[in-house]
Amino acid sequence: MRIGAHRILHGDCLQVMHGLAAASFDVVVTSPPYNLDLAYNAYQDSRTEAEYLGWMVRVCTEVKRVLAADGSFFLNISGSNSRPWLPFELIVLLRPLFVLQNHITWIKSIATGRESVGHYKPLAGMRFLNHNHEHVFHLTHRGDVKLDRLSVGVPFKDKSNIARRGHTRDLRCRGNTWFIPYRTVQARSEKFNHPGTFPVDLPRWCIRLHGRAGASVLDPFMGTGTTLVAAALEGATGCGIDLDPAYVATATERLAAALDQTASANSQITVTKPTIQTRERKVATLAR
């Protein structure tokens, strides 16, 4: 199914990716099922560890095939207190396929001093700490992909560093810890009835960091379409795959709404000249 320049494909990602052209995507951003017995509609999230890891290696082998030579693969995954080794076992198995160029820690909640910001799922019992972060593994073919680090940069605290260190802008690299909290929700329906969504800013920052205008973006585990929404808002072209027809329907609605939002933003700014009125293009932005 095409929605503007974007594609939404219904089916098993291994089978669907097999039909996609080699080296056809600049960026892959995805968050696969974590094998944590979550309640998906059409997928059983309870394989044995060996089955899960073998399946994920096959999926990532197809990702390698469709990823451009200078492409970036951002793999968001997490373990749990019952399966803490899973992300690390997977990334070691991917060493023959990719170079781990960056390891980003997505921080969902953080406490500084006596203040806490963000959200997490609280744990009962006395053995484990609450799980407040996840991994985003940035994988590339050779480890030599140049990034636009300042596209997700932050202002200098010490403004004297701008001139003293020869910077041209009041921006510095954010580093590999990204604080992106979830927005507050009161019901599962507010997360589109999906057990494992991520905030739209996570794929937006990944797309920006790769630094290619009009990038082609793939999410083989599209879910409710957050990566496609991010691609639309960043002026990229998205392709999403999912097994669940309900999630495909939700992704279709969300993508259409995002495209309406960008179209509205594009028409907001008018530049008036003596006799001619033109419209300038503007990519829609959310709070960063």
C-alpha positions as CSV (number, residue, x, y, z in Angstrom):
1,M,0.0,0.0,0.0
2,R,1.3,3.5,-0.9
3,I,0.5,6.6,1.0
4,G,2.1,9.4,-0.9
5,A,5.8,8.5,-1.3
6,H,5.6,6.1,1.6
7,R,4.9,2.3,1.6
8,I,3.2,0.1,4.2
9,L,3.6,-3.6,3.6
10,H,1.5,-6.3,5.3
11,G,3.3,-9.6,6.0
12,D,6.2,-11.4,7.6
13,C,9.2,-9.2,7.5
14,L,11.6,-12.0,6.4
15,Q,9.4,-12.8,3.4
16,V,8.6,-9.2,2.5
17,M,12.2,-8.0,2.8
18,H,13.3,-10.8,0.5
19,G,11.3,-9.0,-2.3
20,L,12.9,-5.6,-1.6
21,A,15.8,-4.4,-3.8
22,A,19.3,-4.7,-2.4
23,A,21.0,-1.6,-1.0
24,S,17.8,0.4,-1.3
25,F,17.5,2.0,2.2
26,D,19.7,4.7,3.7
27,V,18.4,4.1,7.2
28,V,16.8,1.2,9.1
29,V,15.2,2.0,12.4
30,T,13.4,-0.8,14.2
31,S,12.5,-2.3,17.6
32,P,11.8,-6.0,17.2
33,P,9.8,-8.0,19.8
34,Y,12.1,-8.6,22.8
35,N,11.0,-12.2,23.5
36,L,9.6,-11.1,26.8
37,D,6.2,-12.7,26.6
38,L,4.4,-9.4,25.7
39,A,0.8,-9.6,24.5
40,Y,1.0,-8.9,20.7
41,N,-2.1,-9.6,18.6
42,A,-0.6,-11.7,15.8
43,Y,2.9,-12.6,17.2
44,Q,3.8,-15.1,19.9
45,D,6.5,-13.4,21.9
46,S,7.7,-16.5,23.7
47,R,10.3,-18.4,21.6
48,T,13.1,-20.3,23.2
49,E,16.2,-18.1,23.4
50,A,18.0,-20.1,20.7
51,E,15.0,-19.8,18.4
52,Y,14.7,-16.1,19.0
53,L,18.4,-15.4,18.4
54,G,18.5,-17.5,15.3
55,W,15.4,-15.7,13.9
56,M,16.8,-12.3,14.7
57,V,20.1,-13.2,12.9
58,R,18.1,-14.1,9.8
59,V,16.1,-10.9,10.0
60,C,19.3,-8.8,10.4
61,T,20.9,-10.7,7.4
62,E,18.1,-9.4,5.3
63,V,18.5,-5.9,6.7
64,K,22.2,-6.1,5.7
65,R,21.2,-6.9,2.2
66,V,18.8,-4.0,1.8
67,L,20.9,-1.5,3.6
68,A,22.9,1.0,1.4
69,A,26.7,0.8,1.4
70,D,26.8,4.0,3.5
71,G,23.6,3.2,5.4
72,S,22.8,3.1,9.2
73,F,20.9,0.4,11.0
74,F,19.6,1.5,14.4
75,L,18.5,-1.5,16.4
76,N,16.5,-0.7,19.5
77,I,16.3,-3.7,21.9
78,S,16.2,-4.3,25.6
79,G,16.6,-7.2,28.0
80,S,14.8,-7.7,31.3
81,N,15.7,-8.8,34.8
82,S,14.7,-12.3,33.8
83,R,16.7,-12.2,30.5
84,P,19.5,-9.7,31.1
85,W,21.9,-11.2,28.6
86,L,19.7,-11.2,25.5
87,P,20.7,-7.8,23.9
88,F,24.4,-8.6,24.4
89,E,24.1,-12.2,23.1
90,L,22.3,-10.8,20.0
91,I,24.8,-8.1,19.2
92,V,27.7,-10.6,19.5
93,L,25.9,-12.8,17.0
94,L,25.7,-9.9,14.6
95,R,29.4,-9.2,14.5
96,P,29.9,-11.2,11.3
97,L,27.3,-9.0,9.6
98,F,27.9,-5.5,10.9
99,V,30.3,-3.2,12.6
100,L,29.0,-1.7,15.9
101,Q,29.7,1.9,15.1
102,N,27.9,3.5,18.1
103,H,26.1,2.2,21.1
104,I,23.4,4.6,22.2
105,T,21.7,4.3,25.5
106,W,18.0,5.5,25.4
107,I,17.2,6.8,28.8
108,K,13.5,6.7,29.6
109,S,13.6,8.0,33.1
110,I,16.4,9.6,35.2
111,A,16.9,10.9,38.7
112,T,19.3,13.7,39.5
113,G,19.5,14.6,43.1
114,R,16.1,14.3,44.6
115,E,14.3,14.9,41.3
116,S,13.0,12.3,38.9
117,V,12.0,12.9,35.3
118,G,10.4,10.5,32.8
119,H,8.4,7.2,33.0
120,Y,9.2,3.5,33.5
121,K,7.3,0.4,34.4
122,P,7.7,-0.1,38.1
123,L,8.8,-3.5,39.5
124,A,7.6,-5.3,42.5
125,G,9.9,-7.1,44.9
126,M,13.2,-6.3,46.4
127,R,15.8,-7.9,44.1
128,F,15.9,-5.7,41.0
129,L,16.1,-2.0,40.2
130,N,13.6,-0.4,37.9
131,H,14.6,-0.8,34.3
132,N,15.0,2.8,33.0
133,H,16.9,2.5,29.8
134,E,17.2,0.5,26.5
135,H,19.9,-0.1,23.9
136,V,20.1,1.5,20.5
137,F,22.8,-0.3,18.5
138,H,24.0,1.8,15.6
139,L,25.3,-0.8,13.0
140,T,26.9,-0.1,9.7
141,H,28.7,-2.2,7.0
142,R,32.3,-0.9,7.7
143,G,32.1,1.4,10.7
144,D,33.0,4.5,8.6
145,V,29.6,6.3,8.1
146,K,29.9,10.0,8.6
147,L,27.1,11.4,10.8
148,D,25.5,14.8,11.3
149,R,26.2,14.8,15.0
150,L,25.0,18.4,15.6
151,S,21.6,17.6,14.1
152,V,20.7,16.2,17.5
153,G,23.2,18.5,19.3
154,V,22.7,20.5,22.5
155,P,23.8,24.1,23.3
156,F,27.1,24.7,25.2
157,K,26.7,25.4,28.9
158,D,29.9,27.3,28.9
159,K,29.5,29.7,26.0
160,S,33.2,30.6,26.0
161,N,33.8,27.1,24.5
162,I,32.2,28.2,21.2
163,A,35.0,30.6,20.1
164,R,37.7,29.1,22.3
165,R,37.4,25.7,20.6
166,G,36.7,27.0,17.1
167,H,33.0,26.1,16.9
168,T,30.8,27.8,14.4
169,R,27.5,27.2,16.2
170,D,26.3,27.0,19.8
171,L,25.9,23.3,19.5
172,R,27.9,20.3,20.7
173,C,27.5,16.6,20.3
174,R,24.8,15.2,22.5
175,G,26.8,12.0,23.1
176,N,25.5,8.4,23.3
177,T,23.0,8.9,26.1
178,W,19.7,10.1,24.8
179,F,17.0,11.1,27.3
180,I,13.7,10.7,25.5
181,P,10.8,10.1,27.9
182,Y,7.5,8.7,27.1
183,R,4.5,11.1,27.2
184,T,2.2,10.3,30.1
185,V,-0.7,7.9,29.2
186,Q,-3.5,6.6,31.3
187,A,-4.6,3.6,29.1
188,R,-3.2,1.1,26.7
189,S,-5.4,2.6,24.0
190,E,-3.3,5.8,24.2
191,K,-0.4,3.6,23.0
192,F,-2.5,2.4,20.1
193,N,-3.0,-1.0,21.9
194,H,0.6,-2.0,21.2
195,P,2.7,-3.3,24.1
196,G,6.1,-2.0,22.9
197,T,5.9,1.4,21.3
198,F,8.7,4.0,21.4
199,P,8.4,7.8,21.3
200,V,8.5,9.4,17.9
201,D,11.6,11.4,18.8
202,L,13.7,8.2,19.0
203,P,13.5,7.4,15.3
204,R,13.5,11.1,14.4
205,W,16.8,11.5,16.1
206,C,18.2,8.4,14.4
207,I,17.1,9.7,10.9
208,R,18.6,13.2,11.7
209,L,21.9,11.7,13.0
210,H,22.4,9.7,9.7
211,G,22.3,13.1,8.0
212,R,21.0,12.4,4.5
213,A,18.3,14.7,3.1
214,G,15.3,12.8,1.8
215,A,16.6,9.5,3.2
216,S,14.8,6.3,2.4
217,V,13.9,4.7,5.8
218,L,12.8,1.1,6.6
219,D,11.2,-0.4,9.7
220,P,10.7,-4.1,9.3
221,F,8.8,-4.3,12.6
222,M,6.6,-1.3,11.9
223,G,4.0,-1.9,14.6
224,T,1.7,1.1,14.8
225,G,3.9,3.2,12.4
226,T,6.0,5.4,14.7
227,T,9.1,5.2,12.4
228,L,6.9,6.1,9.4
229,V,5.5,9.1,11.2
230,A,9.1,10.1,12.1
231,A,10.2,9.7,8.5
232,A,7.3,11.9,7.3
233,L,8.0,14.6,9.8
234,E,11.7,14.6,8.9
235,G,11.1,14.9,5.2
236,A,12.3,11.3,4.5
237,T,10.5,8.5,2.7
238,G,9.4,5.5,4.8
239,C,8.6,1.9,4.3
240,G,7.1,-0.2,7.1
241,I,6.4,-3.9,7.4
242,D,4.1,-5.6,9.9
243,L,2.4,-9.0,10.3
244,D,-0.6,-7.7,12.2
245,P,-3.5,-6.2,10.1
246,A,-4.7,-4.1,13.1
247,Y,-1.3,-2.5,13.5
248,V,-1.1,-1.9,9.7
249,A,-4.5,-0.1,9.9
250,T,-3.3,2.0,12.8
251,A,0.0,2.8,11.0
252,T,-1.9,3.9,7.9
253,E,-4.1,6.3,9.9
254,R,-1.1,7.8,11.8
255,L,1.0,8.2,8.7
256,A,-1.9,10.0,6.9
257,A,-2.3,12.3,9.9
258,A,1.5,13.1,9.9
259,L,1.4,13.8,6.2
260,D,-1.5,16.2,6.7
261,Q,0.5,17.9,9.5
262,T,3.5,18.4,7.2
263,A,1.3,19.6,4.4
264,S,-0.3,22.1,6.7
265,A,3.1,23.3,8.0
266,N,4.4,23.7,4.5
267,S,1.6,26.1,3.7
268,Q,2.0,28.2,6.8
269,I,4.9,30.5,5.7
270,T,4.3,32.8,2.9
271,V,6.9,35.2,1.5
272,T,5.4,38.3,0.0
273,K,7.1,40.2,-2.8
274,P,5.8,43.4,-4.6
275,T,3.6,41.5,-7.1
276,I,4.3,37.8,-6.5
277,Q,3.3,35.6,-3.5
278,T,5.2,32.3,-3.2
279,R,5.1,29.6,-0.6
280,E,8.2,28.2,1.0
281,R,8.6,24.6,2.1
282,K,9.0,23.9,5.8
283,V,9.4,20.5,7.4
284,A,7.1,20.0,10.3
285,T,8.7,19.7,13.7
286,L,7.7,18.4,17.1
287,A,9.1,19.4,20.4
288,R,12.6,18.0,20.6
